[in-house]
Amino acid sequence: MSGKKQGLLLVLSAPSGCGKDTVLTEISAQMPIKRSVSMTTRAARPGERDGVDYYFADEAYFLKMLKEDKILEYTNYNGHYYGTPRTAVDEWLKNGETVVLKIEVEGAGNVRRLYPDSVSIFLVPPSMQILEARLRRRSSESEEEIQSRLTIARSEMQNAPQYDYIVVNDRLEDAVEDVRAIIRAEKHKSSRCGNQLSEVLHYAES
């Protein structure tokens, strides 16, 4: 029997400093997922790798991709563009893969409209005080940038109720397990198992 489940598109959003990358790194080490690499016009932070963490591009190239309809969604966050190249995402879903998009709140809304079957998770910090401490530990932003990110975070978290799930990233292992549990449950929804069920019934009748 070769029936294939439909692909699962998972949208993960969180304020800056909430540990999106760390959570996704742990999940990808524990279960098969495809991580879409976003494109951004901001400069790379220390340790970030082009093509792995983000595709780093100048604004002219980003706008060219946008004009050619090669960007699935995009947003302007804190003065920089962020977007999702679309070709790989559609191909992975067609092949029944679990695809994770790590994107900002505005972009997540666009994806939910384009892919109504997608599943969205909002990752939140245990408190704003802990979020501020995490941002300061990165030592990669000025005081002005930290305050800007905290202001944006408060605004973004107002949108959390629009997501399907909210996961608190207090203890990393707990947050990772919560996201894994959501993925496992969503992959077994009847709406995604139609091909497998049809094949079971076909063999039962033959």
VEXLONU-223907 format. One record per residue (C-alpha): residue in three letters; x negated, y, z negated. Coordinates in steps of 0.1 Angstrom, whole numbers, plus 2048, in hexadecimal, padded with zeros to 3 digits. Each point is the difference from the previous one (the first is absolute). Layout:
BEGIN
+---------+-----+-----+-----+
| residuo |   x |   y |   z |
+---------+-----+-----+-----+
|     ALA |   X |   Y |   Z |
...
+---------+-----+-----+-----+
***
This chain:
BEGIN
+---------+-----+-----+-----+
| residuo |   x |   y |   z |
+---------+-----+-----+-----+
|     MET | 800 | 800 | 800 |
|     SER | 7F0 | 821 | 80B |
|     GLY | 81A | 81A | 7F6 |
|     LYS | 7F1 | 821 | 7F5 |
|     LYS | 80D | 818 | 7E7 |
|     GLN | 804 | 824 | 80B |
|     GLY | 7E4 | 817 | 7F6 |
|     LEU | 802 | 815 | 7E0 |
|     LEU | 7F8 | 825 | 801 |
|     LEU | 7F7 | 80D | 7DD |
|     VAL | 7FC | 825 | 7F9 |
|     LEU | 7EB | 809 | 7E2 |
|     SER | 7FF | 824 | 7F4 |
|     ALA | 7F1 | 810 | 7E1 |
|     PRO | 7F3 | 822 | 7F4 |
|     SER | 7DA | 804 | 805 |
|     GLY | 7ED | 7EF | 7E4 |
|     CYS | 81A | 7E5 | 7F9 |
|     GLY | 7EA | 7E4 | 80E |
|     LYS | 811 | 7F7 | 821 |
|     ASP | 7DF | 7F4 | 80F |
|     THR | 7F6 | 7EC | 7E2 |
|     VAL | 821 | 7EE | 7FE |
|     LEU | 800 | 7F8 | 825 |
|     THR | 7DC | 7F3 | 7FF |
|     GLU | 80A | 7E8 | 7E4 |
|     ILE | 81F | 7F5 | 813 |
|     SER | 7EE | 7FA | 820 |
|     ALA | 7E7 | 7EA | 7EE |
|     GLN | 81D | 7EB | 7F2 |
|     MET | 818 | 7FC | 81D |
|     PRO | 801 | 805 | 826 |
|     ILE | 80A | 823 | 809 |
|     LYS | 7F7 | 818 | 81D |
|     ARG | 7F6 | 823 | 7F3 |
|     SER | 807 | 81B | 819 |
|     VAL | 7E3 | 819 | 800 |
|     SER | 80D | 824 | 800 |
|     MET | 7F0 | 81C | 813 |
|     THR | 7F8 | 821 | 7EE |
|     THR | 7F0 | 821 | 808 |
|     ARG | 7F2 | 804 | 7DC |
|     ALA | 7DB | 7FA | 7FA |
|     ALA | 7F5 | 7DE | 7F3 |
|     ARG | 7FA | 7FD | 7DB |
|     PRO | 7E1 | 7EF | 7F2 |
|     GLY | 801 | 7DB | 807 |
|     GLU | 81D | 801 | 81A |
|     ARG | 7F9 | 7EF | 821 |
|     ASP | 80E | 80B | 822 |
|     GLY | 817 | 7E5 | 80E |
|     VAL | 803 | 7EF | 7DE |
|     ASP | 80E | 819 | 7E8 |
|     TYR | 80C | 819 | 81A |
|     TYR | 7F9 | 809 | 824 |
|     PHE | 7F1 | 823 | 7FB |
|     ALA | 807 | 817 | 81D |
|     ASP | 800 | 825 | 808 |
|     GLU | 821 | 812 | 804 |
|     ALA | 7FE | 803 | 826 |
|     TYR | 7FD | 7DA | 804 |
|     PHE | 81C | 7FA | 7E7 |
|     LEU | 818 | 817 | 812 |
|     LYS | 7F7 | 7F0 | 821 |
|     MET | 809 | 7DE | 7F2 |
|     LEU | 821 | 80F | 7F3 |
|     LYS | 808 | 80F | 822 |
|     GLU | 7FB | 7DE | 811 |
|     ASP | 818 | 7EF | 7E7 |
|     LYS | 7E5 | 7EB | 7F2 |
|     ILE | 807 | 80A | 7DC |
|     LEU | 81C | 7ED | 7EF |
|     GLU | 804 | 81A | 7E4 |
|     TYR | 7ED | 81E | 7F3 |
|     THR | 800 | 81A | 7E6 |
|     ASN | 7EB | 81E | 7F6 |
|     TYR | 7F5 | 7FC | 7DC |
|     ASN | 7EC | 81A | 7EE |
|     GLY | 7F5 | 810 | 821 |
|     HIS | 7F6 | 7E0 | 812 |
|     TYR | 812 | 7E9 | 818 |
|     TYR | 806 | 7DB | 7F8 |
|     GLY | 810 | 7E8 | 819 |
|     THR | 805 | 7DB | 808 |
|     PRO | 7F4 | 7F3 | 823 |
|     ARG | 81E | 7EC | 80C |
|     THR | 7F3 | 7E6 | 819 |
|     ALA | 7F2 | 7E8 | 7E7 |
|     VAL | 81D | 802 | 7E8 |
|     ASP | 81A | 7F6 | 81B |
|     GLU | 7EA | 7E3 | 80B |
|     TRP | 7FB | 7F2 | 7DD |
|     LEU | 825 | 802 | 7F9 |
|     LYS | 807 | 7EE | 820 |
|     ASN | 7E9 | 7E4 | 7F5 |
|     GLY | 811 | 7FC | 7DE |
|     GLU | 7E5 | 810 | 7EB |
|     THR | 805 | 813 | 7E0 |
|     VAL | 7F5 | 824 | 808 |
|     VAL | 7F8 | 81A | 7E5 |
|     LEU | 801 | 825 | 807 |
|     LYS | 7EF | 816 | 7E6 |
|     ILE | 810 | 821 | 808 |
|     GLU | 80C | 821 | 7F1 |
|     VAL | 824 | 807 | 7F5 |
|     GLU | 80A | 814 | 820 |
|     GLY | 7F2 | 7E5 | 817 |
|     ALA | 811 | 7E4 | 7EC |
|     GLY | 822 | 810 | 806 |
|     ASN | 7F9 | 800 | 826 |
|     VAL | 7F6 | 7DC | 7FF |
|     ARG | 81F | 7F6 | 7ED |
|     ARG | 815 | 811 | 81B |
|     LEU | 7ED | 7EE | 81C |
|     TYR | 7FF | 7DE | 7EF |
|     PRO | 820 | 7FC | 7EB |
|     ASP | 7F4 | 7DD | 7F5 |
|     SER | 7E0 | 80D | 7F1 |
|     VAL | 7FA | 7FE | 7DA |
|     SER | 7F4 | 81E | 7ED |
|     ILE | 7EC | 801 | 7DF |
|     PHE | 7F7 | 81F | 7ED |
|     LEU | 7E2 | 7FD | 7E8 |
|     VAL | 801 | 817 | 7E2 |
|     PRO | 7E7 | 807 | 7E4 |
|     PRO | 809 | 7F9 | 7DC |
|     SER | 7FF | 825 | 7F9 |
|     MET | 7F5 | 821 | 810 |
|     GLN | 7E5 | 802 | 7E6 |
|     ILE | 7F1 | 7DF | 80B |
|     LEU | 803 | 80B | 824 |
|     GLU | 7ED | 820 | 7F9 |
|     ALA | 7E5 | 7EC | 7EF |
|     ARG | 7FC | 7E8 | 81D |
|     LEU | 7FD | 81D | 818 |
|     ARG | 7E5 | 810 | 7EB |
|     ARG | 7ED | 7DF | 7FE |
|     ARG | 7FD | 800 | 826 |
|     SER | 7EA | 81F | 7FE |
|     SER | 807 | 807 | 825 |
|     GLU | 817 | 81E | 7FE |
|     SER | 7FE | 823 | 7F2 |
|     GLU | 816 | 80C | 7E4 |
|     GLU | 816 | 812 | 819 |
|     GLU | 804 | 7E0 | 814 |
|     ILE | 808 | 7EB | 7E1 |
|     GLN | 81B | 819 | 7F5 |
|     SER | 80E | 7FF | 824 |
|     ARG | 802 | 7DA | 800 |
|     LEU | 811 | 800 | 7DE |
|     THR | 81A | 819 | 80D |
|     ILE | 805 | 7EA | 81F |
|     ALA | 803 | 7E1 | 7EB |
|     ARG | 81C | 80F | 7EB |
|     SER | 813 | 809 | 820 |
|     GLU | 7FA | 7DD | 810 |
|     MET | 80C | 7EE | 7E1 |
|     GLN | 822 | 811 | 805 |
|     ASN | 804 | 7EA | 81F |
|     ALA | 7F8 | 7DF | 7EE |
|     PRO | 826 | 7F7 | 7FC |
|     GLN | 802 | 7FF | 826 |
|     TYR | 7E9 | 7E2 | 801 |
|     ASP | 80B | 7DC | 7FC |
|     TYR | 7E9 | 7F9 | 7E3 |
|     ILE | 7EC | 814 | 7E6 |
|     VAL | 7E0 | 7F0 | 7F2 |
|     VAL | 7ED | 810 | 7E3 |
|     ASN | 7DA | 7FC | 804 |
|     ASP | 7F6 | 7FF | 7DB |
|     ARG | 7ED | 7DF | 7FF |
|     LEU | 7F3 | 7F8 | 823 |
|     GLU | 806 | 7DA | 7FE |
|     ASP | 825 | 806 | 7F6 |
|     ALA | 805 | 819 | 81D |
|     VAL | 7F0 | 7E8 | 819 |
|     GLU | 816 | 7E3 | 7F4 |
|     ASP | 820 | 816 | 802 |
|     VAL | 7F8 | 809 | 824 |
|     ARG | 7F8 | 7DC | 809 |
|     ALA | 821 | 7F5 | 7F1 |
|     ILE | 813 | 819 | 815 |
|     ILE | 7EE | 7F4 | 820 |
|     ARG | 807 | 7DC | 7F8 |
|     ALA | 825 | 806 | 7F9 |
|     GLU | 805 | 816 | 81E |
|     LYS | 7F0 | 7E6 | 818 |
|     HIS | 81B | 7E7 | 7F5 |
|     LYS | 81E | 816 | 807 |
|     SER | 819 | 7EF | 816 |
|     SER | 7FE | 81D | 819 |
|     ARG | 7DB | 7F7 | 806 |
|     CYS | 804 | 7DB | 802 |
|     GLY | 819 | 7FD | 81D |
|     ASN | 7E8 | 7F0 | 818 |
|     GLN | 7F7 | 7E5 | 7E7 |
|     LEU | 824 | 7F9 | 7F7 |
|     SER | 80A | 7FE | 824 |
|     GLU | 7E5 | 7E6 | 806 |
|     VAL | 80A | 7EC | 7E2 |
|     LEU | 824 | 7FF | 80C |
|     HIS | 7F4 | 7F7 | 823 |
|     TYR | 7ED | 7E2 | 7F4 |
|     ALA | 81D | 7F5 | 7EA |
|     GLU | 817 | 800 | 81E |
|     SER | 7E8 | 7EE | 818 |
+---------+-----+-----+-----+
***
